[in-house]
Amino acid sequence: MNVNVLRLDHRLRRDTRITTHVCLTARAFGASKIYLAGEKDTKLMDNVRDIVKRWGGDFEVEYADSHKKIINDWKDNGGKIVHLTMYGTQAHEAAPEIRESGDDILIVVGGSKVPTDVYKSADWNVSVTTQPHSEVSSLAVFQHLLMDGKEFDLEFEDPVFEVIPTAHGKNVNIHNENKK
């Protein structure tokens, strides 16, 4: 199963930090790519690419001038759409079915107002609680459930920096900084 994320309605002046966190969460929890719809933010995309260079892996970030095209292309290629919303099937109930489908998944996370077409085109509208909260937390919780906890075992190829888990202090392995 290949997991990609579509972030809707990014706004330059307002959403840079939250969208960056959506990107980082998607990557850390096992997605291979994120599409950013809304206002094009080259600086944000370059920052995410720089993080990938330093922390490893092959996560991609791409601007999408049309969320509809991304969704339609995904479905035309046999993938399924998971829309994270507070108005859906509870995530802990939906995640096993979605995982067991084995289909490639495009997780859609909202912005200021999610268009009706996103709800209608989703194969699953999935709720991470029925309360308003952050798209970052929704994405993290859902990806954790989808991965069944295996995100803790992910390894990112060719990192410059690699955290070595430790109960106290910071332990960072620094690989050859000139390799990228």
DRENPASE-272755 format. One record per residue (C-alpha): residue number from 0; residue in one letter; x, y negated, z negated. Coordinates in nm, 3 decimals, padded with zeros to 5 digits. Each point is the difference from the previous one (the first is absolute). Example, Ala and Ser with C-alpha at 12.3 -4.5 7.8 and 13.67 -1.06 7.14 Angstrom:
BEGIN
 resi resn      xx      yy      zz
    0    a  01.230  00.450 -00.780
    1    s  00.137 -00.344  00.066
// end
This chain:
BEGIN
 resi resn      xx      yy      zz
    0    m  00.000  00.000  00.000
    1    n  00.135 -00.336  00.106
    2    v -00.116 -00.296 -00.210
    3    n -00.003 -00.357  00.130
    4    v -00.155 -00.310 -00.157
    5    l -00.185 -00.293  00.154
    6    r -00.004 -00.321 -00.204
    7    l -00.288 -00.224  00.108
    8    d -00.015 -00.378  00.012
    9    h  00.348 -00.102 -00.116
   10    r  00.015 -00.377 -00.059
   11    l  00.342 -00.169  00.006
   12    r -00.049 -00.261 -00.269
   13    r -00.197  00.219 -00.237
   14    d  00.085  00.370  00.037
   15    t  00.376  00.038  00.048
   16    r  00.072  00.146 -00.342
   17    i -00.299  00.236 -00.010
   18    t  00.058  00.119  00.357
   19    t  00.367  00.063 -00.078
   20    h -00.111  00.212 -00.295
   21    v -00.245  00.189  00.223
   22    c  00.292  00.076  00.235
   23    l  00.230  00.112 -00.282
   24    t -00.270  00.216 -00.154
   25    a -00.086  00.163  00.332
   26    r  00.368  00.085  00.054
   27    a  00.075  00.121 -00.354
   28    f -00.303  00.228 -00.001
   29    g  00.079  00.169  00.330
   30    a -00.153 -00.197  00.287
   31    s  00.214 -00.018  00.311
   32    k -00.133 -00.327  00.143
   33    i -00.208 -00.307 -00.076
   34    y -00.186 -00.222  00.242
   35    l -00.057 -00.359 -00.106
   36    a -00.311 -00.166  00.144
   37    g -00.087 -00.364 -00.047
   38    e  00.253 -00.279  00.029
   39    k  00.338  00.113  00.133
   40    d  00.268 -00.021 -00.269
   41    t  00.339  00.074  00.154
   42    k  00.188 -00.090 -00.319
   43    l -00.201  00.248 -00.208
   44    m  00.052  00.274  00.258
   45    d  00.376 -00.072  00.008
   46    n  00.012  00.013 -00.381
   47    v -00.169  00.341 -00.001
   48    r  00.239  00.128  00.269
   49    d  00.293 -00.124 -00.212
   50    i -00.132  00.197 -00.299
   51    v -00.019  00.312  00.216
   52    k  00.362 -00.053  00.110
   53    r  00.116 -00.032 -00.362
   54    w -00.219  00.265 -00.161
   55    g -00.013  00.255  00.283
   56    g -00.255  00.177  00.210
   57    d -00.156 -00.084  00.333
   58    f -00.310 -00.193 -00.107
   59    e -00.126 -00.232  00.273
   60    v -00.191 -00.328 -00.013
   61    e -00.184 -00.132  00.303
   62    y -00.224 -00.299  00.070
   63    a -00.347  00.080  00.134
   64    d -00.192 -00.283  00.160
   65    s -00.316  00.215 -00.003
   66    h -00.100  00.231 -00.284
   67    k -00.269  00.146  00.229
   68    k  00.260  00.109  00.255
   69    i  00.213  00.171 -00.265
   70    i -00.303  00.183 -00.142
   71    n -00.134  00.099  00.343
   72    d  00.342  00.119  00.122
   73    w  00.049  00.199 -00.322
   74    k -00.336  00.173  00.043
   75    d  00.057  00.057  00.374
   76    n  00.320  00.184 -00.091
   77    g -00.185  00.233 -00.238
   78    g  00.080 -00.178 -00.326
   79    k -00.243 -00.078 -00.280
   80    i -00.074 -00.331 -00.169
   81    v -00.010 -00.045 -00.378
   82    h -00.129 -00.340 -00.107
   83    l  00.075 -00.092 -00.361
   84    t -00.292 -00.191 -00.150
   85    m -00.190 -00.018 -00.326
   86    y -00.311  00.120  00.189
   87    g  00.095  00.355  00.089
   88    t  00.041  00.355 -00.114
   89    q  00.220  00.013 -00.307
   90    a  00.366  00.054  00.094
   91    h  00.053  00.298 -00.229
   92    e -00.291  00.174  00.175
   93    a  00.098 -00.095  00.356
   94    a  00.379  00.049 -00.011
   95    p  00.002  00.384 -00.006
   96    e -00.232  00.018  00.302
   97    i  00.205 -00.259  00.190
   98    r  00.329  00.173 -00.088
   99    e -00.134  00.344  00.097
  100    s -00.123 -00.130  00.337
  101    g  00.364 -00.018  00.107
  102    d -00.088 -00.289  00.230
  103    d  00.220 -00.303  00.049
  104    i -00.139 -00.276 -00.222
  105    l -00.022 -00.375  00.047
  106    i -00.072 -00.162 -00.336
  107    v -00.168 -00.338  00.041
  108    v  00.036 -00.254 -00.282
  109    g -00.194 -00.321  00.003
  110    g  00.067 -00.365 -00.006
  111    s -00.232 -00.287 -00.080
  112    k -00.310  00.152  00.163
  113    v -00.011  00.338  00.167
  114    p -00.195  00.002  00.328
  115    t -00.300  00.233  00.020
  116    d  00.159  00.188  00.292
  117    v  00.270  00.132 -00.235
  118    y -00.260  00.162 -00.228
  119    k -00.179  00.149  00.301
  120    s  00.312  00.134  00.171
  121    a  00.141  00.164 -00.314
  122    d -00.018  00.375 -00.032
  123    w  00.015 -00.055 -00.375
  124    n -00.081 -00.315 -00.198
  125    v  00.186  00.070 -00.322
  126    s -00.035 -00.174 -00.334
  127    v  00.275 -00.029 -00.258
  128    t -00.237 -00.089 -00.283
  129    t -00.317 -00.194  00.072
  130    q  00.147 -00.323 -00.130
  131    p  00.183 -00.284  00.173
  132    h  00.378  00.032 -00.020
  133    s  00.314 -00.021  00.210
  134    e  00.054  00.163  00.338
  135    v  00.348  00.086 -00.129
  136    s -00.137  00.202 -00.291
  137    s -00.264  00.162  00.222
  138    l  00.264  00.105  00.250
  139    a  00.232  00.136 -00.269
  140    v -00.269  00.200 -00.176
  141    f -00.141  00.139  00.324
  142    q  00.339  00.092  00.145
  143    h  00.091  00.167 -00.330
  144    l -00.317  00.210  00.018
  145    l  00.050  00.070  00.371
  146    m  00.361  00.109 -00.057
  147    d -00.106  00.207 -00.302
  148    g  00.292 -00.151 -00.193
  149    k  00.262  00.105  00.256
  150    e  00.107 -00.362  00.055
  151    f  00.226  00.048 -00.301
  152    d  00.202  00.249  00.206
  153    l  00.042 -00.219  00.308
  154    e  00.355 -00.061  00.117
  155    f  00.084 -00.299  00.219
  156    e  00.278  00.064  00.250
  157    d  00.314 -00.215  00.018
  158    p -00.061 -00.237 -00.291
  159    v  00.255 -00.258 -00.104
  160    f -00.156 -00.010 -00.347
  161    e -00.144  00.300 -00.181
  162    v -00.148 -00.010 -00.349
  163    i  00.101  00.290 -00.223
  164    p -00.284  00.044 -00.252
  165    t  00.109 -00.055 -00.358
  166    a -00.192 -00.055 -00.323
  167    h  00.201 -00.310 -00.093
  168    g  00.191 -00.255  00.201
  169    k  00.047 -00.018  00.375
  170    n  00.182  00.259  00.203
  171    v  00.039 -00.088  00.369
  172    n  00.213  00.197  00.240
  173    i  00.148 -00.233  00.264
  174    h  00.082  00.177  00.325
  175    n  00.216 -00.145  00.276
  176    e -00.146 -00.349  00.046
  177    n  00.135 -00.032  00.355
  178    k -00.190  00.295  00.146
  179    k -00.297 -00.202  00.118
// end
